[in-house]
Amino acid sequence: MGSVQQIVELLGLEPHPEGGYFRRTYTSNTIAPIGLKQANQPTLTCIYYLLTSDSPIGHLHVNRSDIVHFFQGGSPITYTLVSPKGELETVTLGADVKAGQKLQLTVRGGCWKTSQLMEGDYGLISEAVSPGFVFQDMAFVSKADIASRFPTLGESLNRFVKAN
């Protein structure tokens, strides 16, 4: 695929607030029903998302919409997910399906998630979000959120919290 800098340039990626790099590649012209989500929210959006050895963590956050993640190339990316009931799950997106890696992962709205490039120079995925992504539907999870909601998970999750 090339170097990290080449991928960033060729795909037109920018720094993402969660960490890594991204570019929106699609926004549906169809608007979600008003009672469903935010006013004027598209029914579907897609992005490229790149984690690098210099920016290896997608910080812990929650989205209201469902997101399907698709592995595109590079090194595997490991996701740590927390369900609304506090169930912890780890899933690795990557090309080695024999080793248990997944080519796609669905994260339901309301689940906390963080991602991490464990090795290599980069990992590239795509995401499809429905209803489409709007920043009002996303929130970073803080150490205080973890302590109040799932205190037993603090040791596992605090390292993924975005520094202010």
C-alpha positions in Angstrom: 0.0 0.0 0.0 2.9 2.4 0.7 4.2 4.4 3.6 1.9 5.9 6.1 2.5 9.4 4.7 1.7 8.1 1.2 -1.6 6.6 2.4 -2.6 9.8 4.2 -1.9 11.8 1.1 -3.4 9.5 -1.5 -6.6 9.0 0.5 -6.8 12.7 1.6 -6.9 11.8 5.3 -6.9 14.3 8.2 -6.3 13.9 11.9 -9.4 12.5 13.7 -10.5 13.7 17.1 -10.5 10.1 18.4 -6.9 9.6 17.2 -5.5 8.4 13.9 -6.7 9.8 10.6 -9.9 9.8 8.5 -11.8 11.1 5.6 -15.5 10.9 4.9 -16.0 9.1 1.6 -19.8 9.0 1.4 -22.9 10.9 2.7 -26.3 9.7 1.7 -28.6 12.3 0.2 -31.5 10.5 2.0 -32.3 12.1 5.4 -33.3 10.0 8.4 -36.8 10.5 9.7 -36.9 13.4 12.1 -38.0 11.5 15.2 -35.2 8.9 14.7 -32.0 11.0 15.2 -30.7 14.6 14.7 -32.6 16.9 12.2 -31.1 16.6 8.7 -29.1 13.5 9.6 -28.3 11.4 6.6 -29.3 7.7 6.6 -25.7 6.5 6.0 -22.2 7.8 6.0 -18.8 6.1 5.3 -15.2 6.9 6.2 -11.7 5.6 5.9 -10.0 5.4 9.3 -6.3 4.9 9.7 -4.4 4.1 12.9 -0.6 4.5 12.8 2.4 3.7 15.0 2.5 7.4 15.8 -1.2 7.5 16.6 -2.1 3.9 17.6 -5.3 4.5 19.7 -8.8 5.4 18.8 -9.8 6.8 22.2 -12.7 5.4 24.2 -16.1 6.8 23.0 -19.7 6.0 22.4 -21.9 6.6 19.3 -25.7 6.6 19.1 -25.7 5.0 15.7 -24.7 1.5 14.7 -21.3 1.3 12.9 -19.9 -1.5 10.7 -16.1 -1.6 10.5 -14.4 -3.2 7.5 -10.7 -4.2 7.5 -8.9 -2.7 4.5 -5.2 -3.5 5.0 -2.1 -3.1 7.0 -1.8 -4.6 10.5 -4.7 -5.8 12.6 -6.6 -3.4 14.8 -7.9 -4.6 18.2 -11.2 -3.3 19.5 -12.3 -3.2 23.1 -16.0 -3.0 23.5 -18.2 -2.4 26.5 -21.9 -3.2 26.2 -24.5 -1.0 27.9 -24.7 -3.7 30.6 -20.9 -3.6 31.2 -19.9 -6.7 29.3 -16.4 -6.4 28.0 -15.4 -7.9 24.6 -12.2 -7.8 22.6 -12.3 -8.3 18.8 -9.4 -8.0 16.3 -10.0 -6.8 12.8 -7.5 -8.2 10.3 -6.9 -10.4 7.3 -5.8 -13.6 9.2 -9.3 -15.2 9.6 -7.6 -18.5 10.5 -6.2 -16.9 13.6 -9.6 -15.6 14.6 -9.3 -12.1 13.1 -12.5 -10.6 11.6 -12.9 -8.8 8.3 -15.8 -6.8 9.6 -17.2 -5.9 13.0 -20.6 -4.3 13.9 -20.7 -2.1 17.0 -24.2 -1.2 18.0 -25.1 2.3 19.1 -24.7 2.8 22.8 -21.7 0.5 23.2 -18.4 2.0 24.3 -15.5 1.3 22.0 -11.8 1.9 21.6 -9.4 0.6 19.0 -5.7 0.0 19.1 -3.0 -0.8 16.5 -0.9 -3.4 18.4 2.0 -3.7 15.9 3.1 -2.5 12.5 3.1 0.9 10.9 -0.6 1.2 10.2 -4.0 -0.4 10.1 -6.7 0.8 7.7 -10.4 0.2 8.0 -13.6 1.7 6.6 -16.7 2.4 8.6 -20.3 2.6 7.5 -22.6 4.5 10.0 -26.3 4.3 10.1 -28.1 6.6 10.7 -25.2 8.6 9.4 -22.5 10.1 11.6 -23.0 13.5 13.1 -20.7 14.8 15.9 -23.6 15.4 18.2 -24.2 11.6 18.3 -20.7 10.9 19.6 -19.2 11.4 23.1 -15.8 10.6 24.6 -15.9 8.4 27.7 -14.0 9.9 30.7 -12.4 8.2 33.6 -15.3 9.6 35.7 -17.8 7.9 33.4 -16.0 4.6 33.8 -15.8 5.0 37.6 -19.5 5.9 37.9 -20.9 3.3 35.5 -18.5 0.4 35.4 -15.9 0.9 38.2 -14.5 -2.7 37.9 -13.5 -1.9 34.3 -11.3 1.1 35.2 -8.1 -0.8 35.1 -8.9 -2.2 31.6 -10.2 1.0 30.1 -8.6 4.1 31.7 -5.5 3.9 29.4 -7.9 4.5 26.4 -9.4 7.7 27.7 -8.5 10.8 25.7 -6.4 13.3 27.6 -8.0 16.7 27.8 
